[in-house]
Amino acid sequence: MATQDFLVELGTEELPPKALKPLSDAFAEGIRSGLEEAGIVFDEVEAFAAPRRLAVRVRKLEDAQPDKPVEKRGPAIKAAFDDDGNPTKALNGFASSLGVTPEQLDTLETDKGAWVVYRTVEQGKATVELLPQLVEQALAGLPIPKRMRWGAHRTEFVRPVHWLVFMYGNTVINAPIMGLEPGNTTRGHRFHCPRTLIVPTPNDYEIVLKQEGYVIADFAERRAVIRQGVAEIAEKEVGGKAVIDEDLLDEVTALNEWPVPLLGRFEERFLEVPAEALISSMKEHQKYFHVVDRDGKMLPVFITLANLESKDPSQVIAGNEKVIRPRLSDAAFFYETDRKTRLEDRIDQLKPIVFQEKLGSIHDKSVRVAALAARIAGAINSDPALAERAAMLGKTDLVTEMVLEFTDLQGIMGQYYAANDGEHEDVAKALNEQYMPRFAGDDLPSTLTGCAVAIADRIDSLVGLFGINQPPSGTRDPFGLRRASLGVLRIIIERELPLDLQQLCDWAEQNFSQLTEANTASTVVDYMLERFRAHYEEQGISAEVYLAVHARRPTRPLDFDRRVKAVDAFRKLPEAEALAAANKRVSNILTKQGGDSIGEHVDNALLQDKAEIALSEQVSAQAEKVVPLFDQGDYATALSSLASLRAPVDAFFDEVMVMADDEAVRNNRLALLNRLRNLFLRVADISVLPGA
């Protein structure tokens, strides 16, 4: 079949910057899936996105669907013809429904008999006939929370639409989309090129826009241009390093068609304000990048992106400097004002702020977290008094002017203000560290006081909300309990803390008087242990390994993690599959014969066959060797040692009849198997692993 490139561009008013990339990706994916569903062959789908346009180009798109054979089964031969061989009503009706005569039908022979069948070839539709509906469907499927109308039009979209490029090869597809007449003309930059531009072919699209229209249509290219330009101007102008936040980079890429980086300055006096506050002000409100020196210290400069090449860049810079000055002045004023009131004097201001209607105020939560943090600190050899103090002060920065204005600074400003108040260094750090990790891969608390408060805060939320029957459901998790669970697990494992989830949740439950659900602590523990599954899947550890450990329900995360790592290593040994299968067989036998009622005392006098004597000796030798390893938590070494049991276990099942006629002999053999299985169960239920 012949192929041509296809191009669709939808011109709009300025699109929401944070939504531009998701909209572009979804548009391209919608067209890709539509083409695949229609069976039209193509080479590559390319997405373009700029503030005033969404476009997709498909390379080497075939000009029609492939023809496909069609086969429709009719009545059975017995029902299709009468005794004289004439067509019956059933056959005539089937043929008539297809617009053919009975003579044009074939016969299909199957194992269940013969049938009348209609065979033909359905000719594929032309691609240009299918593209309009396909594009409409892709646009309708875009992730737009709220669509808008404009003028007298009934069309709805995220922003008003103004032009449409719709081409297959060098030919315009004459089919309106969203009420727009298609053409081969796009529009250039709003100021540098406020006119239409002809796109000769889809292949010329981004070239025409870039060379004539002052528009870099490719989002990734524009992003790279901005990154390089920002880095270069920081180095060239002030010998500094631009700090490029990836989310901010995406946002300014979505705001600019023709980005030009410019460096502005502000007064050095503002550097007395914590850098985080200055950065927040510049980033959130003005979309500026900040610059640091070689030592990582913030410089009194910023980098902004102009969406044009100004004839007098100094005027653009001056305008931005004029805008940023009152923002930084506000931050400086908030900082100075906040420091006049100690954090401890703000504790009572937390009483009117509701944490959760049934669980009380932020002050109530702080009191609970303080009590829990003190107990946790004692359990990890930290100072309970410092943990209690940090927890009571933990949420006080929420009522400061700075955090009320810049909510992302909670915790960060608390640390600064606590240090200003003369609080212990660990207390001050804990006010920030209580929120760590804020997201997947984020740093963990560096102090034990910070660990205690971070864990206590999350456990209090989990127990409280589960205790009033407000657990996460489906995609709803308004209090971030899934993230809180993973945060607790990460802190305990990576900081190697000797904490037990059951004990933590029991302690937390004791601080509440309003819980309505029974066995809340155990329910929360089960929920948190279930979060381990995704945690290990991200590390490439199979679900079977997780399930093998989870079957034993160890409630100390550090211990759970060591078991998982040990079982994962064991699973890769050549003996693992056979031993897993043997454990499964042993488990089934023991379950059928009474399970927990079977002991593990083996009477050597009742051992008869050479294979069972050998297995008993090996099990005893291994028990003596690995039990101390289990007690030390060295599960990996223990399982590696137990792998040597494969040969005697295989020999036992090959040569020994477990269910002997003699009851004493039979029970002795069951006890031997139970002893064998219990050795493995000290780590995990390896019968869950794939077996040979």
N, C-alpha and C positions, 0 to 999 in steps of 0.2 A: 504493500500500500504506500501511497505518497504521504509524505509528512511535511508539516509546516510548524513554525513556532506560533504560539498563541499568547496574546496579551490582553489582560483586563486591568484598567486603572479606574478607581472611583475617586473623584476629586471632591473634597469636603471643606467645611470650615475647620479651624484648628481642632484636632482631636485631643482628647484627654491624654496628657503625656504618660501617666502611669499605665494607661490602658493600651497605648499604641502597639507595643511589642506583642502582648497577648492577642490583640485583634488581628495583627498581621499574621502571626503564626496560625491562628485559628482559620483565617481566610484561606491561606495556602493549603492547610490540611483538609479543609472542606472541599476544595477543588480537587485535591489529590484523591481523596476517598470517593468523590463523585465520579471521577474518571475511571477509577479502578472498578467501581460498582457497575459502571456502564460497559466495562470490558474494552475501553479504548486504550490502546498502547501508547506510551509516551516515554520520554527519556528522563527528564528532570523537571522538578517544580521549584521555581525561585520566587522568593517573597521580597517585596520592596515596601518600605514604610517611611513616611516623612510626615511632618505635622499636618499637611493638607492633602494627604493622599495615601491610599492603600492600593497596592498593585500586586499582581501575580503573573508570572510568565512561565509557560510550559514549553519545554524544548522538545522538538521532533514529535509533535502530536500527530498521530495518524488521522487521516481525513474521514474515516468511517469506522463504525464498529465492525468487527469481523463477522462474517456470516456464521450462523450456528445451526447444526442439525436439530430438527424438532421431531420428537416421536411421541404420539398420543395413542394410548391403548384403548381399543373399543371393546365390544362384547366378545365373549368366548365363541370359538368356531361353532360349537354345538348350538349356541343361541342365535348365531348370525345367519344360519341357513336352515331351511326346513328339510323335510325328508326327501324332497325332490331336488334339493340343491339350490333353491331360489332364495334370494335375500329376504330376511324377516323384517318386521317393523323395527326391531332393535337396530339392525344393521343399516337400514335406510335412514333411520333417525340420526345415527352417528355420522353417516356420510353427509347428510344434509346439513348438520350443524357445522361441518367443516367446509361446506361449499364444494364438495367433490361427489363423484359417483362411486358406487360400491366397487366398480372395476379398478378404480385408482388406489384401492387399499391393498396393503400387504398382509402377510401372515407372520405371526411371531410364535415360535415354538419355545416352550419353557418346560421345566420339570413338572409343572402342575397342569400342563395342557397347552393347547394352541389358542391363540387369540388373534382377532383382527387388529391391525395396527396401521396408523397413518404416519407416513414418513415424508418429510419435506425439509427444505433448507430455508431458514428465515434470514432474509437479507438484512445486514446491519444498517442502521440509520447513519446518515451523514453527521459528522461531528458538529458542524455548524448548526444543525437543527437541535442538537442536544445541549449545546453550551449555554444558551440563555437560561433555561430552567436550572441547569447545574450551578450556574453562578448565583442565581436567585436563592437557591437552597443553601449555598455556602454562606451568603450574607445573612440569611435568616437564622443560621446556626451560630452566629458570632456571640461571644460572651458579653452581652450588653445588659446590665442590670435594669436600666431604665431607658427606654427609647423616647425620642422626642419628635414632635411634628413642627412644621414651620410654614408660614404663609397660609395659603388656602389648600395646600397639598394634604392628602391623606397618607402619603408615604411616611414611614417612621424609620429613624436611624439614630445612631449615637450623636451625630451632628448633621446639620443640613448638607445635602449633596448638591454639587453644581455642574460637574462634567463627567463624561464617561468615555474612556478609550476602550474599544472592544474590537480586536483584530485577530484574524486568522491569516497568517502570512501578511501580505500587504493589502488584504481586503478587509474592509469594515464589515462586521457581522451586523446586519440591519435588524436588530431586535432591541427595543427599549429595556433598560434595567432601572428599577426604582424611579420610573417616570422620566428618565433621562434618555435623550436621543443619542445613540452611539456615534462615535467619530474616530478620527485618527489624530486629533489635536489635544495636547495637554497644555498645562499652564506653568509658567516659570515662577521664579521667586516673586513674592508680593511687591517688593520694591525694586530689586535689580532688573527684573524682567516681567513687568506686569502686562503680559500679552500671551497669545496662544502660540504654541510651537507644534509643528507637524512632526509626527513620529512615522517615518517611512515604513519601517517594519518593526516587529517586536524586538528584534535584535538591537535596534538603534535606541531603544527606550532610555536607558540610564545615561547613554552617551549624549543624546540630545539635551536632556535635562541638565547634565553637568556642564557641557561645553557652551550651551546657549542660554540655559535657564537659571544658572546659579543655584541648582538644587542637586544635592547628593542623595539620590533616591534609595540607595542601599543602606539599610540601618547599620549593619555590621561595619561597612566601610566608614560611614559617618562617625560611628563610635570610636573606631581606630584613629581617625583623623583628630578627634577631640582629645583622646588620651595622649597622643603624641604631641599635639600642640600645647596642651596644658603643661606637660612635663618639660617641654623645651623652653617655654617662656619663663617658668619658675627658675630653671637652671641659668638661662641667659640673663635675665633681668636682675636677680638677687642672689644667684648662686645657691638656691635652696632646692628642696624637693617637694613637689606638689603631692599632697595626700589625696589619692583618688579613690573615693568611696564608690563601689560598683553600682549600688542602687542609684546614687546621685548621677553617675555617669550615664546610666540608662535614661534617667529623667531628662537631663539636658540634651541627650541625643534626640529624644522625642520632641524637644522644644525648638530645635534649630534645623533649618534646611541647609544653611550655608554658614557653619560655625566658624567664628573668628575669636580666639582667646585673647583676652586683654587683662593686664595686671594693674590692680588698684592698690591703694595704701590706706591705712588708718593710723590714728595716733597711738604711740607706744604705751600711753597710760592705760589703755584698755587691756594690755597684757597682764595687769594686776588681777584681772578677773580670771577665774579658772578657765583653762583653755576649752574644756568641754562645753561651757556655756557660750563662748564665742563661736565655736564651731557649730553648735546647734542653731544659733541665731543666723549664721551665714548660710548654713546648708538648708535648713527648713524653710526659711522665709525668702532668701535671695538666690538660692541655688548656686552658691559660690564654693569654689575649692579653696582650702587653706593650704599654707606652705610652712614647712619646718626647715630648720637649719640642719647641719650635719649631725648635731647632737640630739635631734628630735625636738628641739625647742621651737615653739610657734613663733613665726615672724609676723610683723605688723603689715601683712599684705594679703591680698586675696586675688583669685583668678575668676573672672566672669566670662561667659560666652556671649558674644554679640551675634545676632542672626543676620549680619550683613558686613560688608567691607565699607567702613565709614571713611569719608574724605578727611575727617578730623577725629581720629580715635581719642584724642585727649578730651574731647567734649563728652564722649560716651563714658570714658573712665571717670570723669568728674561727676557725671550724673549718678553713677553707681556709688561713688564715694559719698556723695551727698545722701543717698538713700540708706547706706549701711551705718552711717554715723549715729542716727537716733536709735537704731536697733541695738548697737553696742552700748550706747548710753543707757538704754533701758536695762540691759543686762548688768551693767556696772552699778546702777541704782539699786536693782533688786539684791545684788550681792551685798552691797553695803548695808542696806536696810535689814536683810535677814540676819546678818552677823550681830545685830544689836540685841537679839533675843536668843537665849540659850535653847538648845533643843529640849532639854528636860522641862523647860517652862512651857513647851508646846504640847506636852503629853495630854493634858486635859482637852486640848482642841480636837483630839481624835474622837472624843465621846459622841459628838453628833453625827459622825460620818459612818454610814451603815456599810458593813462588810457584806452581810447577807441577812435578810429580814429575820430569819429564825435563829441565826447564829450570833446576832448582836453587832456591835460597832467595831470599828478598827481598833478602838481602845480595848474592847473585850478580847479581841483576837491577840493583841499585843501582850496582854496579861497571860493568856494561855501559852503563847509561843515562848514567853520568857520562862515560865515554869518548865516547859518541855525542853527548851534549849539548855537550861541548867543541868537537867538530868542527863542529857546527851553529852554535854561537856564532861561531866563526871565519868561517863562510860568510855570516853576517848582520851582520858588523861589531860584534859584541858581545864581551864579555870571556870567553874560554874558561875561565879559572881560576874565575870566579864561577859559571859554568854547571856546571862539574865539582863545585865545592863544594856547590852547591844540590842537585845530583842525589844526591850521597853522603848528604846530610842529609835528603833528600826524604821517606823513609818512616820516619824515626826516631820521629816522634810517634805511630806506631801502637803503640808499646810504652809510652806514657805512661798514667798512671792515668786522666786525663781522657778520652782517646780510647778507652781500653778500656771506659769507662762510657758515653760518648756517641760512638758510631762516626761519626755524621754530622759530627763536628768535625775529622776528619782533614784536614790541610792548614791549616785555620784556626788550630788550636792550634800547629801547627808554626811558623807565622809569628810568633805571639806569643812562643813559647819561643826562637826564633832571635834575635828582637830583644832579648829578655832576656839572651841569651848574648853580645850585642855583635857579632853577625854583620853583614856588609854589608847595607845596606837592600835591595838587589836580591836577595840570597840569601834574606833573610827573606820577601820578597814571593813569590819563586819557589816556596817551599814550599807556599803556598796556590794560586798560579797554575798549578802543574803539573796540577791537576785541572780547569782551565777549558778549554773549556766543559763543564760537568757535564751539561748537557741542551740540547736544541734552543732556540736563542734566548738562551742564557746569555752572560754577559760573557766576553770573551777576555782573555788575559794582557796586562797593561799594560806590562810590561818585556820587553826582548829576552831577558834571562836566563830569565824565566818562559816565554817562547815556546820557547826552546831546550830547556828541560827538559820542557815539556808535549809537544812534538813527539817528542823522544827517547824518552820513556816509552811513548808509544803505538806508535811505529815498532818499538821493541824487542819489544813484545808481539805485534804483527802478524807480524813476521819469525820470531820464535821459535815461535809456535804454528803458523803455516803450515809452518815448516820441520820440524816433527815430525808433520805431517799431522793437525793439530787445527783446521781452519778452521771457521767457523760452518756449520751445516747446517740447512736448514729454519728452524724457529723457534728452534732451539737456538743460543745465543750466550753461553755462560756468562762469557766474559771481555770481553764488550761490544765486540767488534772492529768491528762496524758503526758503533757510536757513536764509537769511537776513530778510524776512518777519516774520518768526517765532521768530527770535531774537528780533525784535522791539516789537512784541506782548508780549513776555515774560517779557521784561524789564518794559514795561508800566504797565502790570498787577501785576507782583510780587513786583515791587517797588512802586506800587500804585500811579502812576503819572497821573495828571489830563490833559492828552493830547488827542487831537482829530485828528484822522488820516487825515480827510479831510483838516483840517487847516495845518497840517504838510506838506502834499503833495502840497497844494496851495502855501505855503511859498517856498518850494523847487522849484516848477515850475517857480516862479518869478526870480530865480537865473540863469535860462537858456535863451539863445537867439536863440539856434539852434534846438529846438524841432519841429518836423514836424507833430505830431499826435494831433488831437483835443481832448479836454476833458481828457488830460493825467492824471491829479490829480485824477479825479473820477474813471478812469479806474484802477489806481493803488490801490485806496481804495477798490474797488470791489475785486481785486485780493488778497489783504491782508486779507480781511474779509473771503474770501473763504478758506484761510489757517487755519482758526479757526476750520474747520470741522475735519481735521486730528488731530489737537491739542486736541480736546475734545474726539475724538474716542479713543485716547491713554489713556484717563482718565476713559474710560468706560461709557461715556455719549452718549446716542443714537443720531443718525443723526436727528431724528424728533425734539429733543429738540433744537439742533443747528438751524435747519431750521425754527422753530417757532420764534426764536429770530432774525435770519437773515432776516426774512420777514419784520421786522421793520427797518432794516438797521441802527442800532445805530453805529456811527462811533468812539465813544470813547471806546477803548479796555477795560478799567476798568469797564465801564458801561455795555458793552457787556458781560463781564465775570460774573458780578453780576446777570444779567438777566438769563444767562444760568444756573447758580447754583440755582437760585430761581425756574426756570421752571422745572429743574431736580428734585428738592425737591417736587414741586407741583405735578409732574407726578406720584409720589409714593403715594399720598393721595388717600383714597377710593373714594373721590368725583371727581377725575380728569377725568376719562373716560367719565362719564356722562356730565360733563361740557364741555369737548372737543367736544363731539358729539353735544351738544346744541349750542356751538359757531359755529360749522360747519353749523348747520341748520339755525342759525341766519344770518350767512354770506351769505348763498345761497338766503335766503328770501330778504335781503337788496339789494343784487346785482341785483336781478330780478326787484326790485321796484325802482331802480334809484341810489343805492349806495351812492356816496358822496353827492348827492342832498338832502338826508334825514338828517334833523337836529336831535337834541337830547333834545329839550325842550318838557317836558311832561306836559300837561294840566290836573291837577287832577280832574277837573270838568267833563272831558270826560271819566274817568275811570269808568267802569261799573261792571265787574265781580270781585268777591272777590279775585280770584287768581291774577288778574293783579294789583289790589290795593295793595295786599301784596307784590308782586314783586317790584312795584314802591317804596314802603316804604323801602324795604330792599336795593334796589339799591341806594336810596338817603342816607340811613344810611351808607352804605359801602363807597360811594363816599366821604362822609364827613370824614370817618375814614382813607381811604387808599390814597387819593390824597396827603396829607402831607407826607405819607411814600414814595410815588413815587418820590416826589420832593427831598427827602433825599437819594434816591437810595436804600431804604430798600425794595427791591422787594420781598424778601422771606416772610417777615411778611405780606406784602400786599396781595400776592397771597394766603397765608394761610388763611387770613381773607375772601377773596373772595370765598374760597371753601364753605363757609356757604350758598352761594346762590344756591347751588344745589337743595335743597328742593323747594324753591319758583319758580325756573326756571322749574323744572319738573312739578310742579302743573300748571304753566302757560300754558305749551304746552299741558297738558292733558285736561285742562278745557276751554281754551280761543281760539276763532277763530280769528287769527291775521288779515286775509283778510275779515274784516267785510264789510257788504254792505254800511254802513254809511261811507263816505269818511273821515270825520273828525275823527271818532273813529278809523278807519283803520290807518290813518296817525299818530295818537297819539300812537297807539300800536307799529307802526314801529319806532317811535322816542324813545319809551321805550326800545325796543330791541337794537337800535343803541347806546343808552346811556350805556346799559349793556355791549355790545361788546366793546365799546371804553374804558371802565374801564380795561378790560383784555388787550386791545391793548396798554395800557400804558407800558406794560412789553413785551408782545410777542403775536404772532398770535397762540393762543393755539388750534385753529381749525385744525392746522397741526398735532397735537398729535393724537395718536390712540384713537378713541372714542368707546363708548359702542354701 
